[in-house]
Amino acid sequence: MVAKINSIIVHGFEALPICVETDLLPGQMYTMIVGLADSAVRESRERLRSAILSSGFQFPIKQIILNLSPAEYQKEGTLCELAMAAGILVASGQLPQSVFQDTILLGALSLDGSIRSSAGQLAAGILAREKFPSTKIITGKESASELSRIPGIELYAIDTLSDLIRYANGEISALPQTQYIPANSHNGLSFEDIEGNHHQKIGLAWAIAGGHHLLMIGPPGSGKTHMARACENIQPQLSLPESLELTRLHSLNGTRQMNWIDRRPFRSPHHTASDVALVGGGINPTAGEVTLAQHGILFLDELLEFRNSALQALREPMEDKQITISRARGKTLLPANFTLIAATNPCKCGYFSSGIRKCRCNVNAIHKIYEKISGPFLDRIAVELDFTLNRQFQKSNFSDFDVSTEVLRQRIAAARHRMLKRNNGFLNCRLSFKDLQASLNETKVLQEIIQHFSGQQAMSHRAILQSFRLARTIADYYAHRQIEESDLISAFSMRVFHHYRSQLYSDHAA
């Protein structure tokens, strides 16, 4: 008889269901694996024989054909070894086929028959939940504790291949479900450690609440890096759907083989990072920082030290919240729903236009540095914070100075709840002009505010949209039903980079 056992394999950045079909034919003892199996899968032949014999079973002295169906895509990894072993045992009559009906087997095999975890196993469990909600899963105890966190699956854990006999006899019970409990991040840094900078702290809170990209500029020692890292602690808790998506991504990428992700990521690549390291790619495509920061923060310290090509590569994922990696084999679409927080000194010495001490840099050299931050890149930034004392606009909503870490976390969570409910699950950073019209009371004063700021700063259409999105977030932060004039003033006043450029041009002219 032909045995059929269900499993899941990893294919690039996907976990795909397969059926392991096993048939025993007369002839010289030989195991053949067909169905576009890669080298790792083909190497399973010797492990299968050793594991089956070590577990007390008989290995068939026949020609064994293992077909990994469907055959259209390549099969990678060792996740289906348990299913292949079970297929051989069913085909040889040592286990009944009926007990594996509506059941998925996941796991790699050791030579002694013990079940090991394999790359992509969490992603496979999550796929089983999404595509086959009524299916049972059999896996090794090594990975069962993490897989038990996936809601809605019936999970059975075994130590060795021989435990399949106990499972077939009904002697193994399903594991209890482990409840998902999100964790609050705490890296030891807090906003209370930095005196002052109240306006900048609130600006950071607005950016995180609405998922808006943010740029901090100011002299050395002004608190940019410390405050950016403290933002990790004010992010909202990770919801279960977000946790499932993040865990699946990291599992497929190999960065976390068997670790559940229960808090929002905070990624901080070094300024020497390549384009591929930031956005993903390579001969065998891997996820970049923009994908690994999904639902969290991507912090780029010393922004002007990054390669210009790397910064330009960020433009697509910053806007589209996804990145397309094209290779000869095909295209891979990866999510990139992150919040960018970038920090930079205004020049090499750090004191250009600071008023603290005289800048020692050549004006032409500063020009070259500022050319890295192109207009299209800057248009995607909604919040620009000046860390030079007394320069940031200080009116309107900035009068609220309760900026402790706990208060900011609570207000951000409340603002997120309001916008997600109103926007059907989307943050304000994804809204269009049409979406925002319902929140605007178009008055003469409102039009004057828009004309004043957009004309003064020569803002593009995209930059104006970013400010409107930010205004909607500020309104949510303060529980305003509509976007008020104070919200709009605060949003447009968050664009300060033009000050440095205008100062640079005036110095150059002088």
JOTA-V235092 format. One line per field, one symbol per residue. ss: DSSP state (2 for helix, 1 for strand, 0 for the rest). phi: phi as a letter, one per 30 degrees, with the letter a starting at -180 (. if undefined). A space follows every 10 residues. Layout:
# JOTA-V235092
ss=???
phi=???
This chain:
# JOTA-V235092
ss=0011111111 1001111111 1111100001 1111001022 2202222222 2222000000 0011111110 0000110000 2222222222 2000000222 0011100110 0001110000 2222222222 2000011111 2222222000 0001111101 0022222200 0000000000 0000000000 2220000222 2222222222 0001111000 0002222222 2222000002 2222222222 2220000000 0000011000 0000222220 1000010022 2200001111 0022200222 2222222222 0111111001 1111100011 1111000000 0000000000 0022222222 0000222220 0011110000 0000022220 0000222222 2222222222 2200000222 0022222001 0002222222 2222222000 2222222222 2222222000 0010222222 2200002222 2222222220
phi=.cdbbdabbc bicbcbdbcd cbbcbdkdda cccbjhdddd ddddeddddd ddddcjcccd cbdccccccd cdbdcbicdc dddddddddd dcidbddddc dhbccbkccc ddjdccdbei dddddddedd cbdcddbcbd decddddddd dicccbcbdb dddddddddi cccddddcdd bdcddacicb dddcdihedd ddedddddec iddbbcbldd idjddddddd dedcdddddd eddddddddd dddidbdbbd cbbddbcbdd ddededddcj kjecebdcdd ddceibcccc dheddddddd dddddddddc iabcccbedk cbccdadccd bcbaddaddj bdhcicaddc ddddddeddd ddddeedddd ccbccccdei cdebbhdddd cdbdeddddd dddddddddd ddchjcdddc dcedddedcc cdbddddddd ddddddchdd eddddedddd dddddddchd dcdceddddd ddddccdddd dddddddddd
